[in-house]
């Protein structure tokens, strides 16, 4: 870049020059930035779990659940698509009939497992 030429009028600030028109930025948002919009959070799909057993689900309960290694109301509820209260009642029924074995009973979480052949004999 060549050195600047001295102003012929002697003014310090370039009074004789016309001010160039302000250019708009390509981005479009000049000046104040827009306020951040808060997201509503992730929306979960509503579970449409059964409140009462139908014939197919009841048969599936007796066929599949006793073969699970870990049996809890939450596991049964998720796999059979039934409500948690219905799962607790179903596991209680399976326990009474000797299909499953209780491992731990706590007021908030019940843990069962399958009955092995040595226990039944």
Buried (B, 14 or more C-beta within 10 A) or exposed (E): EEEEEEEEEEEEEEEEEEEEEEEEEEEEEEEEEEEEEEEEEEEEEEEEBEEEBEEEBBEBBEEEBBEBEEBBBEBBBBBBEBBEEBBBBBBBEBBEEEBBBEEEEEEEEBBBBBBEEEEEE
